[in-house]
């Protein structure tokens, strides 16, 4: 008979040390290693008039493959060689992916990601296409207005997304200090929207779904520059850690 003192219950080990170990190992791989894992990045920008812009950096592997992690980065030729009909089909698939992967939360109100505009971007630099572009991503842009009486924003990443997400929030150009790292099935922490007090509920109130002013042609949100400086690497490391843990 085993004495009670000899019985030991092995505590459940946290996944955090393993994640940190994986991230540390991947950090030594450099950009070539980081770009092997598909990524999903989002920037949500809000203005005091309750308008918002959502920009999503989509790796095409998430759209064209059921096993995106097993594919190499998608070359620019894939995009440039598509016919107009093929390109329209690609955009439709990307739209369906976003609708299935993301849910906008304004307080207790849920809003799907709809009516996006898509444009290609350099997948390595997150900048506009150039003659040196080798890898292509898709930049999806959705615009709308925060429903009246709602003063917080969050983004749910559904399990069908298949990858982790980096979310960067800003209000009137001021970026949140700490980005969100969100895994499939999770919701980002709430981002408080400090809208000015309304003098009259009916005065200058934008209709739901109205778009914010159009950006001048050729301009890009802070998403492209911030990710080029390191956000993309952070996301790729988080996505790689998630993918490796799923295989164990």
N, C-alpha and C positions, 0 to 999 in steps of 0.2 A: 504494500500500500504506500502510495506517495504522500509524504507529509505536505501539509498546506504550504509550508515555507519553501518547498521545492517547486511549487507551481508558479510559473511566471506567464503572464499574458503579454505577448509581444505587441507593443503599441503600433497602431497603424501609422505608417510613414507618410509624411506629407509629400505631395508632388513638387512643392516649391524648390527643395534642394536639387531635384533632378532637372527641373526647368532651368534653374540658374546655371547648372553644370552644362546643359545643352547650349544655352545662350552664350556662355563663355567660350565653348569650343567653336561655335559657329562664328563668333566675332573674330576669330583668328583666320577664318577662311577668306575674308575680303569680299569685295563686290561680286566676284565670279561665283562664289558659293551662295551668297545671299539671294541672287537673282534666280536660283534654281527652284525656289518655292513660290507658288502663286500668292499674290497679296491682294488685300482689299483695304483701301484707305478712303476716309470720308472727311470732308471739311464742311461744317455747318456754320454759316455766317448769318447773323441777325442784325436788324436795324431797328431804331427807335419807332419807326412807323409800322412795326409789326411784320414787315416783309422779311423773307429769308431766302437764302440760296444754299442749296445742297449740292456739293460737288463730290463725285465718287470716281476714284481711280480704279478701273477694272482691268485685271489681267485677262486677256481673251481666253486663256486656258480654262478659266472658270465657266466660260460660256460654251466652248466647243468640245469639251471633254468631260466624261464622267469620272475620270481619274486625273485631274489636272496636275497633281504633284508628280506624276510619272512622265509628264511631257517637258521638253526643253522650252525655253522662252520662244514666243511666237515671233517669227521674223517679219520685217516690214513688208516683204513681198506678199505675204498672206493678205494684207489689207489692200495693197496697191493693185493686185492682180484680180480682185473681185469685180464682177460685172455689177451694174446698178441693181439688178434684181438680187444678186447674191449679197451685196452690201445691205440692202434693205432687210433681207432675211437675217443677217448677222445682227443688225440693230434691233430687230424684233426679239431675237433670242436674248440679247443683253437686257432689253426692257423687261422680259419675263423673269430673267434671273434676279434683277433688282426687286421686282415686285414680290418674288418668292423669298428673298433673302433678308430684306430690311422692312422694318415697320417703324414709322415715326410716332413718338409719343409726346403729345402736348398735354401735360397733366394726365387726366384719365381718358383723354381722347386719343384714339389710334388713327393714323393716316398712312395709307400706302404710298410708296414712292412711284409716282406716275408722271407721264408727259415729260420725259427727259429729252434733252437735246444731246447728241453724241458727236464727239470729234476725236480724231486720232491724236496720240501724243507719243513722244519718245519714251519707251518703257524703261530705259536705263537712266535718263536724266530728268524725266517728268517735265520736259519742256516741249515746245512745238517741234514738229517734225523738221528734220534738216537732212542735207545730203549724206551726213554721217550716221543717220539713224539705222540701227540694225534690229532693234526689238521694239514692237509696237504695243501700246496699251490703248484703252478707250476711256475718255473722260466724259462722264455723264453729268449733266447739269439739270437740276430741277428747281423751280422757283414757286413761291407761294406766299401766303400770309398766315401768321399764327392766329388761331381762332380767338375771338374776344373772350376775356376772363381767364385765359390760360397763360400762366407765367413761368412755366418750366418746360424744358425739352430733354428728351432722352431718345436713344436709338436702340431698338431691339435687333439683335443679329440672330436670325432663326437657324435651327440646326441644318437646314437645307443649304445654307451658305457654303459650308464645307471648309472654310478657312477662318482664321481670326481676323480681327479688324482693329485698325487704329482710327480713333475719332478725335478730331480737333475742333473745338467750338470757339466762336468769337462773337462779341457783341460790339457793334459800332467800331469795328477794326481792332478791338483789344482782344488778343488771343488768350484763352484760358491757359493758366500756367502749366497744368499737368494734363497731358493727353490721356484719353481713355484707351486701354487695351481690353478688347471685348472678345470673348470666345463664343463659338456657336451655342445658341440656347440661352445666352445671357443678355441683359439690358445694361446699357451704360449708366453711370451715375447721373442724377438729374443736373441739368445746367439751368441755373436761375436766370430768367430774362427780366431785367429791370426796366420795364417800359415806363415812360413818363405817365403821370396821372392824367386821365382824360377829362377835359373840360366839358365836352359834350359828346355823348355816345354816338351821335350821328354825324359829327363834324369830322371831315377828312378821315373817315374810317374805311380802309381798303377792304374790298370784297374778298371773301375767301377764295383762294386760288389765284388771286391777281399777282402779276409778276412784278418784281422789283425792276428798277431801271436797267436797261440792257447795257452790258459792258461794251466798251469800244472794241471794234475788231482787232484781234491780235493780242488782247490783254489776257492775263491769266491771274487766277486767284493766288493768295499766299500759299496755297497747297503745293503748287509746282515748285516754288523756290524753297519752301521749308523742307519738302521731301527730298529735293535735290541735295540739301545740306546735311541730311541724315535721317529724316523721318522714314524714308523708304527702307533704309537698312534696319531700323528698329522694328518696323513692321515685319520685314522678311524674317528676322530672327525670331520674333514671337510666333509667326506662322510656322516656321521650321520646327520650333519646339513643340507646338501643338501637333503637327503632323507626325513627328517622331514618337510622341507619347501615345498617339492613337495606334501605332504599330506594335506597341509593347503589350 
